[in-house]
């Protein structure tokens, strides 16, 4: 990205400030200005690994999911696809708030509704349309976020394979082990299923995540103000004035380069040589 200022969140309150992030979680703060290094306290990946599988608090999962969806909603409105959403790229600040980082393989779309064609991303988090080398849009990022949600709920990935081909077949089948319904409520499990819908037409977009009734209720309980364009119809107050919320957004940006992989690993990015048209 030549103009990182395009990604600065347009917010009326400094609830979640952008920062420049490193693509390597283990030394994420090393590339930050000294004044911002204290902002990076870890990643969602590190949080999941530090917790027993299936024991991460549901309120924490909702908070990180909604903040990540807010970040995606923001960059998607700017016609930007992240294309490498994964738990290692969702950073946590000192307050435990989520910030999307590492836009090193992000793509600016020419107009709303346009499709990208280059294969990029991390295999565990690739959408079905990417696995089939089909054109894709912003809903591919939502699939990847769904994989992160599953990871937070279970401590593992929804799809596994001994090699890239086997992994792609599992993703295309769209079948993954169910989440423990005794540990987590129906609302978060239903949201997961809609993010991991193989049919792009029925898959949620970031706006759809935030407009859900359960998401709005959780946002209110967590004190997260949703942007006006995704909030429910404004309520009319006692004086006949519509009550408006204050939009916030969680986005971190990076000018990282892209590397090719010589040995397959589901944690590495993959990228086709062909450029986007």
Backbone bond lengths (Angstrom), bond angles and torsions (degrees), N, CA, C in turn:
res aa  C-N    CA-C-N  psi(-1)  N-CA   C-N-CA  omega(-1)  CA-C   N-CA-C  phi
1 X - - - 1.443 - - 1.521 109.67 -
2 X 1.315 114.83 127.91 1.451 118.36 -178.33 1.508 111.60 -86.47
3 X 1.329 117.66 -25.73 1.453 120.34 -178.19 1.514 108.67 -127.40
4 X 1.332 115.69 88.04 1.451 120.80 -176.85 1.509 111.94 -69.14
5 X 1.340 116.73 -16.68 1.455 118.79 -179.52 1.522 111.23 -64.34
6 X 1.336 118.06 -20.69 1.455 121.10 178.74 1.518 111.44 -62.38
7 X 1.338 117.23 -24.00 1.457 121.06 -174.17 1.515 113.09 -94.03
8 X 1.308 118.64 0.04 1.459 120.28 179.26 1.518 109.31 -64.89
9 X 1.336 119.18 128.27 1.453 121.01 -177.92 1.512 111.68 -65.61
10 X 1.322 115.30 137.26 1.451 120.92 177.45 1.511 108.07 -91.40
11 X 1.285 117.49 95.54 1.442 122.53 -173.89 1.518 109.81 -128.78
12 X 1.318 115.19 147.91 1.453 119.40 177.78 1.519 111.66 -93.36
13 X 1.330 117.35 2.83 1.453 119.70 174.36 1.520 108.26 -146.68
14 X 1.336 117.90 146.60 1.470 120.58 -176.01 1.516 112.70 -82.96
15 X 1.350 117.63 48.96 1.466 120.11 -177.21 1.515 111.80 -73.71
16 X 1.293 117.33 -26.53 1.455 120.01 -177.72 1.518 108.40 -149.48
17 X 1.304 117.30 99.48 1.453 121.97 -174.48 1.522 111.43 -89.67
18 X 1.340 116.67 144.23 1.460 118.89 178.54 1.512 111.44 -73.70
19 X 1.326 117.26 155.50 1.456 120.43 173.16 1.515 108.34 -149.04
20 X 1.319 115.94 161.22 1.454 120.65 178.52 1.514 108.77 -87.98
21 X 1.342 115.38 130.27 1.460 119.07 -172.61 1.509 111.71 -119.17
22 X 1.319 113.90 159.29 1.457 121.59 176.59 1.507 109.79 -92.70
23 X 1.348 119.83 150.04 1.453 120.78 177.29 1.506 113.62 -75.59
24 X 1.311 118.14 -8.15 1.456 121.43 -178.02 1.515 109.43 -108.78
25 X 1.352 119.04 108.29 1.452 121.01 -175.11 1.517 113.72 -57.11
26 X 1.327 118.33 -34.96 1.457 120.52 -174.07 1.519 112.48 -64.32
27 X 1.326 117.07 -29.67 1.466 118.79 177.16 1.519 109.34 -128.14
28 X 1.349 114.80 42.70 1.457 120.23 -173.97 1.513 112.66 -57.97
29 X 1.325 117.21 -34.47 1.455 118.79 -174.99 1.518 113.15 -83.07
30 X 1.328 118.74 -8.75 1.452 120.40 -173.23 1.520 113.11 -66.18
31 X 1.348 117.30 -27.66 1.455 119.65 -179.12 1.517 112.88 -96.13
32 X 1.328 117.18 3.27 1.449 119.86 -179.00 1.522 111.22 -87.04
33 X 1.332 116.15 154.41 1.461 118.92 171.30 1.521 108.96 -60.28
34 X 1.336 118.40 147.07 1.467 120.84 -177.87 1.520 113.49 -52.20
35 X 1.337 116.89 -34.30 1.457 119.88 -176.87 1.524 112.61 -71.16
36 X 1.350 117.66 -16.38 1.452 120.15 -176.66 1.522 113.15 -113.02
37 X 1.346 118.63 -2.96 1.460 119.86 -176.14 1.515 112.41 -62.96
38 X 1.329 117.04 -30.22 1.453 119.37 179.92 1.520 112.15 -69.70
39 X 1.360 117.69 -13.90 1.459 120.15 179.19 1.520 111.84 -67.92
40 X 1.323 118.22 -32.19 1.458 121.68 -176.13 1.523 110.08 -89.21
41 X 1.326 115.81 114.39 1.456 120.68 179.83 1.517 112.18 -112.25
42 X 1.322 117.07 -4.36 1.459 120.48 -179.94 1.516 110.11 151.05
43 X 1.316 115.76 -163.43 1.454 122.25 179.90 1.523 109.49 -133.09
44 X 1.318 116.11 167.19 1.459 120.09 174.63 1.529 109.93 -61.66
45 X 1.326 116.81 -36.12 1.464 120.32 178.15 1.527 111.04 -58.76
46 X 1.317 117.02 -45.42 1.458 120.50 179.22 1.525 111.21 -66.88
47 X 1.326 116.96 -36.56 1.466 120.72 177.95 1.520 110.63 -63.18
48 X 1.334 116.68 -44.26 1.467 120.95 179.92 1.523 110.89 -64.16
49 X 1.317 116.53 -43.59 1.472 120.01 -178.34 1.526 111.92 -66.71
50 X 1.325 116.76 -26.87 1.466 120.46 -179.43 1.529 112.16 -82.72
51 X 1.331 117.33 -7.82 1.466 121.47 -177.34 1.523 109.82 -109.61
52 X 1.334 118.35 145.58 1.472 120.23 174.02 1.525 109.36 -59.99
53 X 1.338 118.86 142.63 1.468 121.31 -179.15 1.522 112.46 -53.20
54 X 1.325 116.29 129.89 1.446 121.27 177.77 1.508 114.81 72.87
55 X 1.332 117.01 17.25 1.470 119.89 -177.48 1.531 112.69 -118.15
56 X 1.310 117.94 3.61 1.452 120.23 178.36 1.525 108.57 -69.18
57 X 1.315 116.34 134.67 1.454 121.61 -175.24 1.530 110.80 -59.23
58 X 1.332 116.83 134.82 1.465 121.03 -177.01 1.523 112.20 -63.27
59 X 1.331 117.33 -36.23 1.467 119.48 178.29 1.526 111.29 -63.14
60 X 1.331 116.27 -37.48 1.465 120.35 176.85 1.524 110.43 -65.16
61 X 1.327 117.16 -41.71 1.459 120.96 179.26 1.523 110.55 -63.18
62 X 1.322 117.14 -43.28 1.457 120.26 177.89 1.528 110.70 -61.72
63 X 1.316 116.29 -44.46 1.468 119.26 -178.85 1.523 111.34 -60.85
64 X 1.321 116.93 -49.00 1.463 120.56 -178.42 1.533 111.24 -66.85
65 X 1.331 116.50 -35.52 1.461 120.22 177.72 1.522 111.10 -65.28
66 X 1.324 116.89 -47.86 1.463 120.65 -178.17 1.523 111.38 -66.99
67 X 1.328 117.61 -40.60 1.464 119.58 178.27 1.521 111.11 -65.46
68 X 1.325 117.07 -38.25 1.468 120.48 176.85 1.524 110.43 -66.12
69 X 1.333 116.63 -41.14 1.466 120.32 178.29 1.528 110.63 -64.22
70 X 1.322 117.27 -36.25 1.463 120.61 176.18 1.524 110.49 -62.69
71 X 1.331 116.01 -42.41 1.457 119.93 177.85 1.513 111.88 -62.91
72 X 1.351 116.62 -44.71 1.455 120.18 178.47 1.523 111.11 -63.96
73 X 1.313 116.56 -41.77 1.465 120.26 179.28 1.528 110.29 -58.33
74 X 1.312 115.61 -40.27 1.465 120.13 -179.24 1.525 111.35 -64.80
75 X 1.327 118.10 -50.83 1.465 118.52 -176.77 1.529 111.44 -71.99
76 X 1.340 117.24 -30.29 1.462 118.87 177.40 1.526 110.74 -67.46
77 X 1.317 117.25 -34.58 1.469 119.66 176.05 1.521 110.96 -65.68
78 X 1.316 116.42 -25.75 1.466 120.80 175.75 1.531 111.49 -86.89
79 X 1.342 115.63 9.20 1.472 122.54 179.03 1.527 111.72 64.18
80 X 1.328 115.97 36.96 1.464 122.39 179.29 1.523 109.33 -116.02
81 X 1.325 116.03 129.23 1.460 121.72 171.59 1.521 108.43 -97.86
82 X 1.324 117.34 131.54 1.461 120.39 179.44 1.527 110.60 -71.30
83 X 1.336 116.83 -52.81 1.466 125.36 174.08 1.530 115.27 73.66
84 X 1.323 118.24 4.97 1.467 119.48 174.31 1.526 110.51 -149.89
85 X 1.339 115.71 45.21 1.457 119.99 175.50 1.526 108.56 -70.13
86 X 1.309 116.65 126.26 1.457 123.04 175.79 1.521 107.19 -160.34
87 X 1.328 116.16 168.05 1.461 118.99 -174.47 1.525 112.26 -64.37
88 X 1.344 116.96 -27.16 1.470 119.50 177.98 1.521 112.21 -72.91
89 X 1.325 117.89 -18.02 1.458 121.79 -177.95 1.519 113.50 -103.47
90 X 1.321 117.08 8.75 1.458 121.06 171.77 1.520 106.51 -109.03
91 X 1.316 115.23 105.48 1.458 121.91 -173.82 1.523 111.16 -89.53
92 X 1.318 115.36 154.45 1.457 122.06 178.57 1.512 109.38 -115.28
93 X 1.327 116.16 133.38 1.461 119.33 178.40 1.527 109.78 -91.66
94 X 1.316 116.21 -171.89 1.457 120.69 -174.97 1.524 112.55 -63.96
95 X 1.336 116.80 -23.37 1.461 120.66 178.78 1.526 112.54 -91.98
96 X 1.339 116.40 0.14 1.448 119.71 -178.24 1.507 113.73 81.87
97 X 1.332 117.25 13.63 1.461 121.84 178.19 1.526 110.13 -84.50
98 X 1.335 115.74 147.24 1.460 121.86 -177.02 1.519 111.40 -87.41
99 X 1.340 115.03 140.47 1.458 122.36 174.50 1.526 107.84 -137.18
100 X 1.317 115.79 125.53 1.468 120.37 179.37 1.523 109.33 -72.96
101 X 1.330 117.29 130.70 1.461 120.90 -177.73 1.516 112.23 -127.44
102 X 1.333 114.55 177.65 1.464 124.67 176.03 1.530 112.28 56.52
103 X 1.316 115.46 77.63 1.459 120.45 174.94 1.523 110.39 -95.68
104 X 1.325 116.15 33.57 1.460 120.40 -175.75 1.516 114.28 -65.38
105 X 1.345 118.21 -23.88 1.466 120.33 177.37 1.524 110.82 -115.33
106 X 1.316 116.28 17.74 1.464 119.88 179.36 1.520 110.26 -66.60
107 X 1.324 115.20 156.47 1.470 121.02 -179.35 1.514 109.64 -131.41
108 X 1.327 116.75 132.15 1.452 122.12 173.60 1.524 107.98 -87.13
109 X 1.329 116.29 121.83 1.456 120.96 -179.57 1.527 109.57 -83.30
110 X 1.318 116.25 150.05 1.462 120.42 -176.71 1.520 112.02 -71.86
111 X 1.334 116.93 -31.50 1.456 119.98 178.39 1.520 108.54 -160.61
112 X 1.308 115.32 162.55 1.460 120.52 -178.95 1.523 109.90 -63.37
113 X 1.322 116.24 133.95 1.448 120.41 179.74 1.516 113.76 92.71
114 X 1.338 117.72 -6.32 1.459 119.61 178.02 1.521 109.83 -73.95
115 X 1.333 116.12 161.13 1.458 121.91 -175.41 1.516 110.58 -119.22
116 X 1.329 116.43 145.90 1.461 122.00 175.18 1.522 108.71 -101.20
117 X 1.347 116.71 161.60 1.458 120.20 -175.45 1.523 113.97 -130.92
118 X 1.312 119.51 -17.18 1.456 120.68 -176.84 1.529 111.02 -74.98
119 X 1.331 117.09 137.49 1.457 121.74 178.58 1.519 109.68 -82.76
120 X 1.322 115.76 110.76 1.458 121.74 175.20 1.523 107.65 -137.85
121 X 1.318 115.97 163.98 1.452 119.78 177.42 1.512 111.28 126.28
122 X 1.323 116.19 -170.08 1.452 123.63 179.44 1.521 107.67 -115.13
123 X 1.341 119.34 125.51 1.469 121.68 -168.68 1.520 116.63 -48.16
124 X 1.338 118.82 -42.66 1.453 119.91 -179.25 1.527 112.25 -58.68
125 X 1.307 117.50 -24.94 1.460 122.49 -172.24 1.526 113.00 -110.48
126 X 1.327 118.18 6.41 1.459 121.10 -177.43 1.526 110.99 -71.90
127 X 1.317 116.35 140.75 1.460 122.30 178.12 1.526 110.19 -77.90
128 X 1.338 117.74 161.27 1.467 120.15 178.10 1.518 113.23 -58.02
129 X 1.329 116.81 -38.65 1.465 118.78 -179.11 1.524 111.52 -65.61
130 X 1.323 117.77 -33.40 1.463 120.54 175.54 1.528 110.71 -69.75
131 X 1.326 116.92 -39.81 1.464 120.22 179.25 1.521 111.56 -62.45
132 X 1.320 117.08 -32.26 1.467 121.47 179.50 1.520 112.20 -92.13
133 X 1.331 115.83 6.45 1.465 120.97 178.87 1.532 111.56 59.10
134 X 1.329 115.85 37.72 1.453 121.92 177.45 1.523 110.05 -97.54
135 X 1.323 117.64 159.77 1.468 119.33 173.72 1.530 110.29 -59.82
136 X 1.308 117.06 149.89 1.460 121.08 -176.57 1.521 109.47 -143.13
137 X 1.328 115.10 165.97 1.460 119.94 179.79 1.521 109.76 -137.34
138 X 1.329 116.32 -156.14 1.460 121.34 -174.58 1.525 113.27 -62.25
139 X 1.343 118.00 -22.09 1.455 119.74 179.96 1.529 112.05 -70.13
140 X 1.328 117.07 -15.82 1.463 119.67 173.69 1.521 110.03 -66.14
141 X 1.325 117.45 -36.60 1.468 121.10 175.37 1.524 110.74 -63.98
142 X 1.338 116.98 -36.62 1.465 120.46 -179.66 1.526 110.53 -67.79
143 X 1.342 117.18 -38.06 1.474 119.33 174.06 1.526 109.58 -56.73
144 X 1.321 116.55 -47.17 1.466 120.62 -179.19 1.520 110.58 -61.17
145 X 1.336 117.13 -40.28 1.462 120.09 176.39 1.525 109.99 -62.95
146 X 1.344 117.12 -37.19 1.459 119.86 176.04 1.521 111.89 -59.60
147 X 1.336 116.07 -38.94 1.470 119.91 176.46 1.526 111.16 -63.22
148 X 1.326 116.71 -36.91 1.463 120.62 177.23 1.525 110.27 -67.45
149 X 1.333 116.75 -41.53 1.468 120.01 177.84 1.527 110.16 -59.85
150 X 1.332 116.79 -45.23 1.462 120.73 178.21 1.525 110.46 -60.10
151 X 1.317 116.01 -40.75 1.462 121.02 179.39 1.523 110.63 -61.45
152 X 1.336 117.16 -40.73 1.463 120.40 178.76 1.527 110.87 -68.24
153 X 1.330 117.27 -33.92 1.461 121.21 -177.48 1.524 113.05 -77.37
154 X 1.328 117.34 -29.24 1.471 120.18 -171.98 1.527 114.34 -122.62
155 X 1.325 117.77 -18.11 1.456 120.68 -176.83 1.517 113.47 84.40
156 X 1.335 117.58 5.52 1.457 120.79 -179.78 1.527 109.23 -143.96
157 X 1.334 116.47 177.24 1.460 121.21 179.79 1.526 110.20 -85.92
158 X 1.325 117.62 152.70 1.470 119.08 178.70 1.518 113.49 -71.47
159 X 1.335 117.09 -25.29 1.460 120.64 -176.21 1.525 109.83 -130.11
160 X 1.325 116.50 137.69 1.459 122.38 -178.79 1.523 109.60 -133.23
161 X 1.330 116.25 153.92 1.452 121.39 176.03 1.515 110.29 -163.06
162 X 1.330 116.26 149.88 1.460 120.85 -179.91 1.523 112.18 -72.61
163 X 1.330 115.81 -20.48 1.452 120.76 177.20 1.524 108.24 -148.31
164 X 1.309 115.61 174.67 1.454 119.20 -174.23 1.526 111.79 -63.02
165 X 1.333 117.46 -40.52 1.452 120.72 179.36 1.520 112.58 -61.69
166 X 1.347 115.83 -45.08 1.460 120.24 179.61 1.526 111.16 -64.50
167 X 1.334 115.84 -38.93 1.456 120.10 178.08 1.528 110.54 -63.53
168 X 1.332 116.44 -44.12 1.460 120.29 -179.81 1.528 111.07 -61.06
169 X 1.326 117.43 -38.78 1.461 120.59 178.98 1.525 110.86 -63.24
170 X 1.328 117.35 -40.69 1.462 120.63 177.84 1.530 110.13 -63.04
171 X 1.318 116.72 -42.96 1.467 120.74 -179.89 1.528 110.48 -62.89
172 X 1.332 116.41 -42.43 1.465 120.26 -178.17 1.522 111.67 -67.80
173 X 1.327 117.20 -31.35 1.469 119.44 176.21 1.525 110.76 -72.05
174 X 1.317 116.59 -29.65 1.450 120.70 174.91 1.514 115.57 73.30
175 X 1.319 117.34 17.20 1.459 121.12 -179.78 1.528 109.88 -102.94
176 X 1.299 116.55 126.63 1.463 120.79 179.29 1.525 109.32 -136.97
177 X 1.332 117.74 153.11 1.464 120.60 -179.52 1.525 110.75 -57.41
178 X 1.327 118.03 136.27 1.468 120.13 -177.82 1.520 112.09 -66.63
179 X 1.313 114.53 153.14 1.468 121.54 175.64 1.523 108.54 -77.69
180 X 1.301 116.73 143.38 1.463 122.31 179.78 1.531 109.91 -60.89
181 X 1.328 116.47 109.91 1.464 119.62 -176.92 1.518 112.61 -73.14
182 X 1.319 117.22 -14.94 1.468 119.54 175.12 1.524 111.40 -77.34
183 X 1.331 115.18 -25.82 1.463 119.36 -177.08 1.528 112.17 -90.43
184 X 1.348 116.97 -30.57 1.463 120.19 -174.04 1.524 110.81 -134.32
185 X 1.322 114.56 147.44 1.452 121.68 -174.12 1.522 114.08 -72.88
186 X 1.331 114.41 168.11 1.462 121.31 -177.78 1.525 111.72 -65.15
187 X 1.329 117.61 -35.03 1.463 120.66 -175.05 1.525 111.83 -63.84
188 X 1.320 117.82 -46.44 1.465 119.92 -178.17 1.526 109.91 -70.91
189 X 1.341 117.96 -32.71 1.457 120.23 177.94 1.530 111.07 -70.86
190 X 1.332 116.44 -36.10 1.465 119.93 177.07 1.527 110.96 -68.18
191 X 1.327 116.53 -38.79 1.466 120.16 176.93 1.524 110.27 -62.55
192 X 1.317 116.80 -42.87 1.464 121.04 177.58 1.526 110.72 -57.14
193 X 1.330 116.75 -48.25 1.466 120.77 -177.93 1.524 111.26 -60.26
194 X 1.321 117.77 -36.73 1.464 120.42 -178.36 1.526 111.84 -76.89
195 X 1.321 117.08 -26.24 1.471 119.93 174.29 1.525 110.94 -75.69
196 X 1.338 116.64 -31.25 1.463 121.51 -178.92 1.528 111.58 -101.72
197 X 1.321 116.95 31.21 1.459 120.82 174.76 1.525 108.91 -74.93
198 X 1.317 117.34 124.53 1.467 120.65 -179.74 1.521 112.13 -63.70
199 X 1.330 116.20 -34.63 1.458 121.17 178.55 1.526 108.97 -78.63
200 X 1.309 116.15 114.18 1.466 120.21 -177.61 1.522 111.31 -58.31
201 X 1.326 116.98 -31.01 1.459 120.44 -176.80 1.519 111.91 -66.11
202 X 1.326 117.95 -28.78 1.464 120.76 179.90 1.517 112.80 -100.65
203 X 1.323 117.04 -8.05 1.464 120.39 178.78 1.527 110.19 -72.29
204 X 1.309 116.39 141.73 1.460 120.56 177.08 1.524 110.77 -68.62
205 X 1.311 116.79 153.26 1.457 120.77 163.79 1.526 106.89 -101.67
206 X 1.329 117.42 177.87 1.470 119.95 -176.70 1.529 110.96 -60.64
207 X 1.318 116.23 -38.98 1.466 120.86 178.42 1.520 110.20 -62.97
208 X 1.336 116.60 -40.68 1.452 120.28 179.36 1.519 112.63 -63.99
209 X 1.341 116.39 -36.46 1.467 119.88 176.11 1.522 110.21 -59.01
210 X 1.323 115.74 -46.28 1.464 121.22 -173.83 1.525 112.85 -75.90
211 X 1.333 117.30 -21.34 1.457 120.39 -178.43 1.527 112.97 -86.50
212 X 1.325 117.24 -11.31 1.461 120.22 -179.09 1.527 111.66 -62.16
213 X 1.320 115.50 147.10 1.462 120.03 -178.53 1.519 111.67 -59.68
214 X 1.341 116.23 -46.84 1.465 119.86 -179.52 1.524 110.82 -62.97
215 X 1.337 116.88 -39.29 1.464 120.31 179.58 1.520 110.58 -64.73
216 X 1.338 117.39 -41.94 1.461 120.10 179.46 1.522 111.19 -64.68
217 X 1.329 115.85 -39.77 1.468 119.37 179.08 1.518 110.79 -65.67
218 X 1.326 116.59 -42.63 1.468 120.34 178.77 1.520 110.68 -65.97
219 X 1.332 117.02 -40.37 1.466 120.52 178.93 1.521 110.48 -61.02
220 X 1.327 116.38 -42.32 1.464 120.21 178.92 1.523 110.96 -64.12
221 X 1.337 116.53 -41.74 1.467 120.16 -179.88 1.524 111.63 -66.61
222 X 1.337 115.90 -32.33 1.465 120.38 -178.86 1.519 113.02 -88.76
223 X 1.328 117.40 -4.17 1.454 120.69 -179.35 1.514 113.57 76.73
224 X 1.341 117.54 24.56 1.463 121.52 178.22 1.523 108.99 -94.64
225 X 1.316 116.84 122.96 1.458 121.62 178.75 1.522 109.43 -88.57
226 X 1.310 116.58 124.42 1.453 121.20 -179.13 1.525 110.76 -86.25
227 X 1.335 117.71 148.85 1.463 120.52 176.78 1.525 110.39 -60.56
228 X 1.309 115.80 151.46 1.458 120.80 -176.09 1.527 111.96 -58.87
229 X 1.342 117.53 -34.34 1.453 119.63 -174.87 1.522 113.28 -74.21
230 X 1.343 118.42 -11.90 1.462 119.70 177.12 1.516 111.75 -114.39
231 X 1.311 117.43 -6.61 1.459 120.96 -179.62 1.523 109.89 -73.89
232 X 1.346 117.61 157.77 1.467 120.05 175.67 1.518 109.75 -66.06
233 X 1.334 118.54 168.35 1.463 120.36 179.21 1.517 111.56 -51.66
234 X 1.332 115.27 137.58 1.466 120.58 -176.16 1.524 111.14 -60.80
235 X 1.322 115.85 138.22 1.459 121.03 176.49 1.529 109.19 -81.39
236 X 1.306 115.08 145.11 1.455 120.19 178.88 1.516 108.30 -91.61
237 X 1.329 116.21 119.90 1.453 121.30 -178.24 1.513 112.55 -75.49
238 X 1.334 114.79 -179.13 1.464 120.61 -176.53 1.518 111.81 -60.81
239 X 1.323 117.94 -28.60 1.458 121.72 -178.73 1.518 112.08 -94.87
240 X 1.328 116.65 10.52 1.451 119.51 178.32 1.509 113.93 77.38
241 X 1.344 117.35 19.65 1.453 122.10 -178.97 1.517 109.03 -108.57
242 X 1.324 116.67 132.49 1.462 120.27 178.73 1.511 109.74 -66.41
243 X 1.324 116.19 136.25 1.457 121.36 179.88 1.513 108.40 -91.96
244 X 1.318 117.35 120.66 1.458 122.26 -175.90 1.516 111.02 -106.28
245 X 1.328 115.93 147.23 1.458 120.80 176.59 1.506 111.29 -92.70
246 X 1.304 116.77 174.67 1.460 122.17 178.59 1.523 108.70 -112.00
247 X 1.332 117.68 117.23 1.468 119.23 -177.15 1.516 112.05 -72.31
248 X 1.306 115.53 141.45 1.458 120.28 172.06 1.514 107.97 -129.42
249 X 1.293 116.43 165.48 1.456 120.22 -178.47 1.511 109.25 -152.80
250 X 1.320 116.64 145.94 1.458 120.77 -179.65 1.519 108.91 -118.59
251 X 1.313 116.78 101.71 1.461 121.09 -178.99 1.517 109.74 -138.02
252 X 1.273 117.23 131.90 1.460 122.25 169.37 1.514 107.03 -119.62
253 X 1.321 117.82 147.54 1.458 119.81 -173.46 1.512 111.18 -124.08
254 X 1.341 115.56 157.58 1.450 120.93 -178.94 1.515 109.77 -149.57
255 X 1.318 116.43 147.22 1.461 121.68 176.20 1.518 110.02 -106.44
256 X 1.328 116.99 37.54 1.459 121.27 -175.52 1.514 111.24 -70.73
257 X 1.315 116.62 149.48 1.449 121.13 176.19 1.512 111.17 -82.14
258 X 1.330 116.85 177.15 1.455 122.86 -179.53 1.513 108.98 -112.64
259 X 1.306 117.69 135.95 1.454 120.25 178.22 1.517 109.77 -116.70
260 X 1.310 116.77 146.93 1.449 121.48 174.75 1.521 108.94 -86.93
261 X 1.330 117.26 162.08 1.465 119.76 -179.52 1.523 109.28 -114.38
262 X 1.305 116.33 138.26 1.453 121.01 178.76 1.518 110.90 -96.85
263 X 1.343 117.92 -29.01 1.457 122.45 177.90 1.516 107.69 -123.79
264 X 1.345 115.44 130.31 1.453 118.91 -173.60 1.517 111.71 -68.83
265 X 1.303 115.08 134.53 1.449 122.27 170.70 1.517 106.90 -146.29
266 X 1.323 118.69 136.39 1.460 119.83 -178.68 1.521 113.22 -66.70
267 X 1.327 117.76 -8.69 1.458 120.01 177.47 1.522 111.86 -93.00
268 X 1.337 118.12 -11.45 1.454 121.67 -177.83 1.516 110.95 -89.60
269 X 1.321 115.07 152.28 1.452 119.44 172.54 1.517 109.88 -70.29
270 X 1.327 116.35 151.87 1.454 121.35 169.89 1.511 107.56 -121.10
271 X 1.325 114.87 148.80 1.446 118.56 -178.27 1.514 110.34 -151.81
272 X 1.337 116.88 132.03 1.442 120.32 174.85 1.519 110.04 -77.47
273 X 1.314 115.70 154.65 1.454 120.01 179.17 1.520 110.39 -71.62
274 X 1.346 117.39 -35.08 1.447 120.29 -177.70 1.509 110.85 -62.34
275 X 1.313 116.22 137.04 1.463 120.29 178.16 1.512 109.99 -83.16
276 X 1.319 115.53 161.09 1.450 119.84 175.38 1.508 109.90 -64.19
277 X 1.335 117.86 144.69 1.458 119.36 179.05 1.513 110.92 -70.75
